[in-house]
Amino acid sequence: MAPTTPENPPKETKELKKELPIGKSKDEKEDKDKKKDDPKEEDLSEEDQQLKADLEMLVERIKEDKADLYKPSIDTIKEFIRTSTSSMTAVPKPLKFLRPHYETLIEVFDRWPSGEDKLNLADLLSVLGMTSGNEERLDTLNYRLQAPSNNIGGWGHEYLRHLALELGKDYTRRLEKDEDVLELRNLALVVVPFFLSQSAEPDAVDLLTEVEAIDQLPSLLDENTYPKAALYMSSMVNYLSPPEDYIFLKTIHEIYIKFNKLQQAMQVAVRLNDVKLVQEDLDRTSDAGLKKQLGFIAARQQIALDATDPEVQSCLNNSRLSEYFLMLGKELNILDPKVPEDIYKSHLENTRGPSAATPVDTAKQTLSASFVNAFVNAGFNSDKLVLVEGQSASQQSWIYKNKDHGVLSATASIGLLKLWNVESGMETINNYLGMNDKYVRAGAALATGLVTTGVRDENDLAIGLLTDENYIENVDPLVKGCTILGLGIAYVGTQREDLTDLFLPVISDSSNALELPAQAALALGLIHVGSGDDKISSTILQAMMDRPQADLKAKWSRFMSLGLALLYLGRQEESEHILETLKAVEHPIGKHTRVLISGCAYAGTGNVLQFQSMLHLCTDKVDVSEADKEGDDLFQAYAVLSLALIAMGEDVGSEMAIRQFGHLMHYGEPVIRKAVPLAMGLISASSPQMKIYETLSRYSHDNDPEVAINAIFAMGLVGSGTNNARLAQLLRQLASYYHRDPNSLFMVRIAQGLLHLGKGTLTLNPFHTDRSVMSRVATAGLLTVLVSLIDAKQFILDDAHHLLYFLVPAIHPRMLITLDEDLKPLPVSVRVGQAVDVVGAAGRPKTITGWQTQTTPVLLAHGERAELEDDEYISLTTNMEGIAILKKNPAWEGRD
């Protein structure tokens, strides 16, 4: 051990020197720290010393018993506070110097009798309350309630925010104790105009939300403040629980009506799912151009309205959608039909041995080619396989290349090729309806529904043809079933009562095999989607109770559950009575249906409690004997789909859901695992995000073939209509990997067809209008296909592959086309870029970033937004997507 010397001090001394600055004792350091913490000892400038002395003198005057000095003293202190300047992060000097005297001033206030001086002091104490440090006392609010409120805006924005915070706290406290809250609400209505005058619209909305007075907002807004307030409220709706979300939407609607913004008002009415209100908005204007634009908005959501003007009615009916879509195709130079091989690009696939180079042309591959051909050429009215010129219906070589049910799907594909073109489509299909082959007639019945979906036909050709006694009475069950499904697709979302009367007896008739009543229930669910129709729901429920247990185990029973669930799509709490009634159904189908209804009722809401309850269901252990287990755990697959239904359309919720799907895939039961890829596809339909499709690509090689097949389909769903090059490459690799597995290869081909849907011009995403409105019709169509894929082997891979056509109600062009007020094409320059969220942003921020200038018509990818390049024209819609009507700007002076 080394001796202790001045050069080699003891270890303790070394450590002490590290802790203390050289040349200073421990006592000196503590004294300095005390001075730093003690404001009395702080070194003040001469000016600050003077201010502090003046304030202390004024406090002394207030403490004295000379009433004539009270008012001038308080007013002088107020003036000091108001005129003080400080940085954004520092407390104003007067408040800092008055803080030690705060409790003294409270004692003085308590001692003074009522009168003007006491009110004046309360005003001052309310401001000083911000520095009290005791958040429980709510001093700022309590003294404000005892002071006049006519000039609170003079205390500045920070004071108002502090007051608003305490208002919210006290309001909640009083509600819990069942005390009167009227004075708090009245004070909030005094504070809000000051927020609005300071461009703090979010603060104003938040405060009125806290005190449950949001319905008072429209009367407080003006031309300058309403846009930001309404936009902020719209973004809040997804985070509110019923009935608050409904009140918010009604208030937003009222705001837009007050400022004569009918286009935005109608979009809100659409979100409310209030057909009567949508009709009222349409009738509010006499401007022909605006009326047509409103017609296009209602038609996009497939809401059936009526107008006296035939041109407006044509907009409401979507009757020129095919014409506009073909105009887009012509502009993009993609009218020439493609064949499946153009999509497969088999020469790029990694062939494995001689058998892969020359694949056998099996019935399954012919069938997949029929679907791919239909998806790729959808809406373009021409192809090279089915609609061959010069071939009559009886000579149709491609259709008869298929076998049995394959003939059905190939015939039905005509409806997709002629999508939205009712006149031409029905003319072609009519040739097949009268043929003897039941598969051709069944396919033609389905094609009739496909060609008219999303388009209202004034002649009602679909009903006219398909309700003919030859089709509904005394026909083959297959033709009858496809007729019912065809009518369901044709009139999806229209709430036609005549079809209700037609199908209810089919559901009630217990002599029918379950397949037919289930298809009728599904058709009525589609026609009345989101209506909550009691007559239909009670009939389906009764049918469930009357059916023998063995029937309810049949594979088609799930579509009876789905038909019932679709009636409550987006109805939220209104579904509770049916959930209670279903508890009376003893068979497991009762539980399956309850889960499906809950998921549908809260679709697109992001409701956290519902999301959690679905997660709990995924962790349930199904405790039944092996003999009974078949199908009893189906509710867990529905719970997984419900997670996606609830979370979709909201970015943060979707992120959380995708993370949960990863856990479910690792630890879930087989029934859960095969539903996870489908849920991932639904949450990101037509929105190919790399992390999702790369994950699905991994799942496509899963040991469980059902998981792999669903993952392959989900890859197609995620990329649908985008022509995504990376996804195309992954699918080509899968085609060579599964070249010996006909089922997996069939699904790869379907996914490839979906990826190139409409040659990259169509979308399956159920959200539109800047992703703020969920199309119930599109969601219903997607969900029908996903429910069938939970058991792909029993449906899509067996004889019910025509169920894939339920994707058609979700298909819509992802275009922007501009028209003049006479509905003639009007090409203009627009900027197309990534949408930017500007909610709550100050000033006039840019709404798009990274834009490119293009001439309409143009394609819009997921998350993109368009805006006019200059002011030559005024758009009659604020959301430049779909069909936009423009009118000449009278103030336009030319580009120079």
Secondary structure, 3 states (H helix, E strand, C coil): CCCCECCECCHHHHHHHHHCCCCCCHHHHHHHHHHHHCHHHCCCCHHHHHHHHHHHHHHHHHHCCCHHHHHHHHHHHHHHHHHCCCCCCCCCHHHHHHHHHHHHHHHHHHHCCCCHHHHHHHHHHHHHHHHCCCCCCCHHHHHHHCCCCCCHHHHCHHHHHHHHHHHHHHHHHHHHCCCCCHHHHHHHHHHHHHHHHCCCHHHHHHHHHHCCCHHHHHHHCCCCCHHHHHHHHHHHHHHCCCCHHHHHHHHHHHHHHHCCCHHHHHHHHHHCCCHHHHHHHHHCCCCHHHHHHHHHHHHHCCCCCCCCCHHHHHHHHCCCHHHHHHHHHHHHCCCCCCCHHHHHCHHHCCCCHHHHHCCCCCHHHHHHHHHHHHHHCCCCCCCCCCCCCCCCHHHCHHHHHCCCHHHHHHHHHHHHHCCCCHHHHHHHHHHHHCCCCHHHHHHHHHHHHHHHCCCCCCCCHHHHHHCCHHHHCCCCHHHHHHHHHHHHHHCCCCCCHHHHHHHHHHHHCCCCCCHHHHHHHHHHHHHCCCCCCHHHHHHHHHHHHHCCHHHHCCCCHHHHHHHHHHCCCCCHHHHHHHHHHHCCCCCCHHHHHHHHHHHHHCCCCCCHHHHHHHHHHHCCCCCCCHHHHCCCCHHHHHHHHHHHHHHCCCHHHHHHHHHHHHHHHHHCCHHHHHHHHHHHHHHCCCCCCHHHHHHHHHHCCCCCHHHHHHHHHHHHHHHCCCCCHHHHHHHHHHHHHCCCCHHHHHHHHHHHHHHCHHHHCEECCCEECCCCEECHHHHHHHHHHHHHHCCCCCCCCCCCHHHHHHHHHHCEECEEEEECCCCCECCCEEEEEEECCCCCCCCCCCCEEEEEEEECCEECCCCEEEEECCCCEEECCCCCCEEEEEEECCCCCCCC
